[in-house]
Amino acid sequence: MANLRDIRRRIKSVKNTAQITKAMQLVAASKMKKAQDQAMAGRPYADLLNDVLVNLKEQTSEEDHPLLQEKEGDKELVILVSTDKGLCGGLNTNLFRIVAEDFSDNAIFVTVGRKGAQFLTRSKKELLADFKIDDPVPFLESKQISEFAMEKFLSGEFSQVKVAFTNFINTMRQDPMIETLLPISPIDLGQDKDFGGMGYGHQPEPADLPADPHPEYGGYIFEPSPSAVLDSTVPQYVNYQLYQMILESRASEHSARMVAMKAATDNAKEMIKDLTLEYNKQRQAAITAELLEITTAMRALE
């Protein structure tokens, strides 16, 4: 059994740890609010851009833009969006698990986040490029990554570009997901792209859709022509989809870290409570033993 000095040292050590985790919890909570607001603010635009591209697709064909065309081959480029730091629970572990299960040796990776690069090094996966994104996420930095992916896809080096990221559902729930970025398929365009309901088969009911003001044009009038609008809209769609995925990952990171640090702080407080109780028990036992010794000595002198 530990003596009183050891217990005091453990209590002091746990208190210091609790102070650190509490500070990290407060910092993560502050960043979490900003990251969540940024992710939530981008969802309506992502959904609207998807809706516009759906209508454009109905008036054009896959041959009208190379980013819509299927490529031959089975070589995949995977953009892995992870965190730069740890202490965020099982966020990265859950993402890396589905990456390890879903991708073969033909996949080549581009990473956003230091933890992803470390995982690929341990797994002996081929890493093509590593990008660093500031916090909060700037659009211009994410645009460099999407343009890099589009360049590799258009060159014919890869038949598909996919993104592995963590989709933000709420503060307590973040789901790892893999989405196809290129080529843009009609199935992907038909899905919900506000990211709040991605992966759950959510589709708007017909009664929820707004009335079509121009049914003869599919709801939109494109000037100068659908093909000309398509040339500018498709790259913008790719740029913004990747940007929104990074926003979702960043909101997930700060939310998971805040929850993990709160749990660590609560556990430290509970441990301090248990150690203090054990300390008081041993101290009381020592005092009782001393009193018994004094009493016994006094009776022996009588």
ZAMARGU-4260 file (C-alpha; in steps of 0.2 Angstrom, whole numbers, plus 5000, padded with zeros to 4 digits):
<rodrens>
0) 5000/5000/5000 | 5007/5017/4996 | 5012/5028/5010 | 5005/5046/5013 | 5019/5054/5004
5) 5017/5044/4988 | 4998/5048/4989 | 5001/5067/4991 | 5013/5066/4976 | 5000/5057/4965
10) 4986/5070/4970 | 4998/5084/4965 | 5002/5076/4949 | 4984/5073/4944 | 4979/5091/4949
15) 4992/5097/4937 | 4986/5086/4923 | 4968/5092/4927 | 4973/5110/4925 | 4981/5106/4908
20) 4967/5096/4901 | 4954/5110/4907 | 4964/5123/4898 | 4965/5112/4882 | 4946/5110/4884
25) 4943/5128/4885 | 4954/5132/4870 | 4946/5118/4860 | 4929/5124/4864 | 4933/5142/4858
30) 4940/5135/4841 | 4925/5122/4840 | 4912/5136/4840 | 4922/5145/4825 | 4925/5129/4816
35) 4907/5124/4817 | 4900/5141/4812 | 4911/5140/4797 | 4906/5123/4792 | 4887/5126/4794
40) 4888/5142/4785 | 4896/5134/4770 | 4883/5120/4768 | 4869/5130/4760 | 4880/5136/4746
45) 4887/5118/4743 | 4869/5112/4742 | 4864/5126/4730 | 4880/5123/4719 | 4875/5105/4718
50) 4857/5109/4713 | 4864/5121/4699 | 4875/5108/4692 | 4861/5095/4692 | 4851/5107/4681
55) 4866/5110/4670 | 4870/5091/4668 | 4852/5089/4662 | 4855/5101/4648 | 4872/5095/4643
60) 4882/5078/4642 | 4897/5071/4650 | 4907/5075/4634 | 4904/5093/4637 | 4917/5094/4651
65) 4932/5082/4654 | 4929/5082/4673 | 4913/5073/4670 | 4920/5060/4659 | 4925/5042/4666
70) 4943/5038/4664 | 4951/5021/4660 | 4961/5012/4673 | 4960/5008/4691 | 4972/5020/4699
75) 4965/5031/4712 | 4971/5047/4720 | 4965/5048/4738 | 4965/5065/4747 | 4966/5060/4766
80) 4960/5074/4777 | 4966/5071/4795 | 4972/5082/4810 | 4989/5090/4814 | 4988/5086/4832
85) 4982/5072/4843 | 4971/5071/4859 | 4955/5071/4849 | 4948/5054/4854 | 4946/5041/4841
90) 4943/5053/4827 | 4959/5049/4817 | 4958/5030/4821 | 4941/5028/4814 | 4945/5037/4798
95) 4961/5027/4796 | 4952/5011/4799 | 4940/5014/4784 | 4955/5020/4773 | 4964/5004/4777
100) 4949/4993/4773 | 4943/5002/4757 | 4959/5006/4747 | 4970/4994/4738 | 4988/4996/4734
105) 4984/5005/4718 | 4979/5020/4728 | 4991/5035/4730 | 4988/5047/4743 | 4988/5066/4746
110) 4987/5071/4764 | 4980/5086/4773 | 4986/5085/4791 | 5002/5078/4799 | 4993/5063/4807
115) 4988/5056/4790 | 5005/5057/4784 | 5012/5048/4799 | 4998/5034/4796 | 5003/5032/4778
120) 5022/5031/4783 | 5018/5017/4796 | 5006/5008/4783 | 5020/5009/4769 | 5007/5018/4757
125) 5013/5029/4743 | 5012/5047/4747 | 5012/5059/4733 | 5010/5076/4741 | 5007/5083/4759
130) 4998/5100/4761 | 4996/5111/4776 | 4980/5120/4780 | 4979/5135/4792 | 4965/5137/4805
135) 4953/5144/4801 | 4953/5136/4784 | 4956/5148/4770 | 4948/5144/4753 | 4963/5149/4743
140) 4974/5135/4752 | 4961/5122/4749 | 4959/5127/4731 | 4977/5123/4728 | 4974/5105/4733
145) 4958/5104/4722 | 4967/5111/4707 | 4982/5099/4710 | 4969/5085/4710 | 4960/5091/4694
150) 4977/5092/4685 | 4982/5074/4690 | 4964/5068/4684 | 4964/5078/4668 | 4982/5071/4663
155) 4975/5054/4664 | 4987/5049/4678 | 4972/5044/4689 | 4955/5037/4685 | 4947/5043/4701
160) 4950/5056/4714 | 4942/5052/4731 | 4942/5061/4748 | 4943/5053/4765 | 4937/5065/4778
165) 4927/5066/4794 | 4909/5073/4792 | 4903/5084/4806 | 4886/5078/4812 | 4885/5087/4829
170) 4897/5090/4844 | 4896/5072/4850 | 4896/5063/4833 | 4908/5064/4819 | 4907/5051/4805
175) 4922/5045/4794 | 4917/5046/4776 | 4924/5043/4758 | 4917/5053/4744 | 4921/5053/4726
180) 4927/5070/4720 | 4931/5066/4702 | 4924/5061/4690 | 4908/5070/4695 | 4894/5057/4692
185) 4876/5060/4690 | 4872/5049/4706 | 4883/5060/4716 | 4875/5076/4709 | 4858/5069/4714
190) 4863/5067/4733 | 4861/5079/4747 | 4876/5089/4747 | 4873/5100/4762 | 4884/5088/4772
195) 4872/5087/4786 | 4863/5072/4779 | 4877/5064/4768 | 4878/5045/4769 | 4861/5043/4776
200) 4851/5041/4760 | 4842/5058/4763 | 4833/5064/4749 | 4821/5079/4749 | 4802/5074/4747
205) 4793/5081/4732 | 4782/5091/4743 | 4797/5100/4750 | 4804/5106/4734 | 4800/5124/4728
210) 4789/5127/4713 | 4798/5127/4696 | 4797/5145/4689 | 4803/5139/4672 | 4799/5121/4669
215) 4804/5122/4651 | 4822/5126/4656 | 4823/5114/4671 | 4821/5129/4683 | 4836/5139/4677
220) 4840/5150/4662 | 4859/5149/4658 | 4868/5163/4648 | 4876/5163/4636 | 4874/5144/4635
225) 4873/5129/4647 | 4890/5123/4640 | 4899/5139/4643 | 4892/5140/4661 | 4897/5122/4664
230) 4915/5126/4660 | 4916/5139/4674 | 4904/5130/4686 | 4912/5112/4686 | 4929/5118/4693
235) 4921/5129/4705 | 4910/5114/4711 | 4926/5104/4714 | 4935/5117/4723 | 4921/5121/4735
240) 4916/5103/4738 | 4934/5099/4744 | 4934/5115/4754 | 4918/5110/4763 | 4925/5093/4766
245) 4940/5101/4775 | 4928/5112/4785 | 4919/5097/4790 | 4935/5089/4796 | 4941/5104/4805
250) 4924/5106/4815 | 4925/5087/4819 | 4942/5089/4825 | 4939/5103/4837 | 4923/5095/4843
255) 4931/5078/4846 | 4945/5087/4856 | 4934/5097/4867 | 4924/5081/4871 | 4940/5071/4874
260) 4948/5085/4885 | 4932/5087/4895 | 4931/5068/4898 | 4950/5068/4904 | 4946/5083/4916
265) 4931/5074/4923 | 4942/5058/4925 | 4956/5068/4934 | 4944/5075/4946 | 4936/5059/4950
270) 4954/5051/4953 | 4958/5066/4964 | 4943/5062/4974 | 4947/5044/4976 | 4965/5048/4981
275) 4960/5061/4993 | 4948/5048/5001 | 4962/5035/5002 | 4974/5048/5009 | 4962/5053/5023
280) 4959/5034/5027 | 4977/5031/5029 | 4980/5047/5039 | 4966/5042/5051 | 4973/5025/5053
285) 4990/5032/5057 | 4983/5044/5070 | 4973/5030/5077 | 4989/5019/5078 | 4998/5033/5087
290) 4984/5035/5100 | 4984/5016/5103 | 5003/5016/5106 | 5002/5031/5118 | 4987/5023/5127
295) 4996/5007/5129 | 5012/5016/5135 | 5002/5025/5148 | 4994/5009/5155 | 5011/5001/5156
300) 5018/5015/5167 | 5003/5014/5179
</rodrens>
